[in-house]
Amino acid sequence: MPCTCDGYPTPEPDKHNGPLAEALCKVLQEHEKKGELSCFDAATLEWWKEHKARDKERVAQDLKAAKTKKDKAKAIKKLTKYERELLGVKE
C-alpha cells in the first residue's frame, strides 16, 4: 500500500510505507515534476517505479469499490419495501 503523502492511511510499515517512504515519496514527486530524477541511483528509481505502480493500483481499487457501493445502493432503491425486508437490507 502507498504512503500517506497522498492522503491515504498507511498500513503496516514496509519499504513503501512509513515515515521514511512518505518523505522519499514527497521528494521524488517534486523532482519528477521538475524532470530531475536523473540525480537518483538505480535502486531509488526502481523503488519509485514500484511505489507509483502500487499507488495506481490502490486508486483503481478505490474507484472500483466506490462504483460497487454506488451501484449496490442504486439496486437496493429499486427493491420494494417488502423485498428489502426479505433480504434483510437496511434503507
C-alpha positions in Angstrom: 0.0 0.0 0.0 1.1 3.6 -0.6 2.4 6.1 1.8 0.2 8.8 3.4 1.6 11.6 1.3 -1.4 11.3 -1.0 -3.9 11.4 1.9 -4.5 7.7 2.3 -3.9 5.9 5.6 -0.7 3.9 6.0 -0.9 0.2 6.8 1.9 -1.8 8.4 5.3 -0.2 7.6 7.3 -1.8 4.8 9.6 -0.4 2.1 6.7 1.5 0.6 5.1 2.7 3.8 6.0 4.6 6.9 7.6 8.0 7.6 10.7 7.3 5.5 8.7 6.2 2.5 6.4 9.2 2.9 9.3 11.6 2.9 11.0 9.9 -0.1 7.7 9.9 -2.0 7.4 13.7 -1.5 10.9 14.3 -2.5 10.7 12.2 -5.6 7.3 13.8 -6.6 8.9 17.2 -6.6 12.0 16.1 -8.5 9.8 14.3 -11.1 7.7 17.4 -11.6 11.0 19.3 -12.4 12.3 16.5 -14.6 15.2 16.0 -12.2 15.1 12.2 -11.5 18.5 11.5 -13.1 20.3 12.5 -9.9 19.0 9.4 -8.1 20.5 6.0 -8.2 19.0 2.9 -9.9 17.7 1.4 -6.6 15.9 4.6 -5.7 14.4 4.9 -9.2 13.3 1.2 -9.0 11.6 1.9 -5.6 9.9 4.9 -7.1 8.6 2.9 -10.1 7.2 0.2 -7.7 5.8 2.9 -5.4 3.9 4.6 -8.2 2.6 1.3 -9.5 1.2 0.4 -6.1 -0.4 3.9 -5.8 -2.0 3.5 -9.2 -3.4 0.0 -8.3 -4.7 1.3 -5.0 -6.5 4.2 -6.7 -8.0 1.7 -9.2 -9.2 -0.5 -6.4 -10.7 2.5 -4.6 -12.6 3.6 -7.7 -13.9 0.1 -8.2 -15.1 -0.1 -4.6 -16.8 3.3 -4.9 -18.6 2.2 -8.1 -19.7 -1.0 -6.5 -21.1 0.8 -3.4 -22.9 3.3 -5.7 -24.3 0.5 -7.9 -25.4 -1.5 -4.8 -27.3 1.5 -3.4 -28.9 2.1 -6.7 -30.0 -1.6 -7.0 -31.4 -1.5 -3.4 -33.5 1.5 -4.2 -35.2 -0.5 -7.0 -36.5 -3.0 -4.4 -39.8 -2.7 -2.8 -40.0 -2.3 1.0 -41.1 -6.0 1.3 -38.2 -7.2 -0.9 -35.7 -5.2 1.2 -37.2 -6.8 4.4 -37.0 -10.3 2.9 -33.3 -9.7 2.1 -32.6 -8.0 5.4 -31.4 -4.9 3.7 -31.5 -1.6 5.6 -32.6 1.5 3.7 
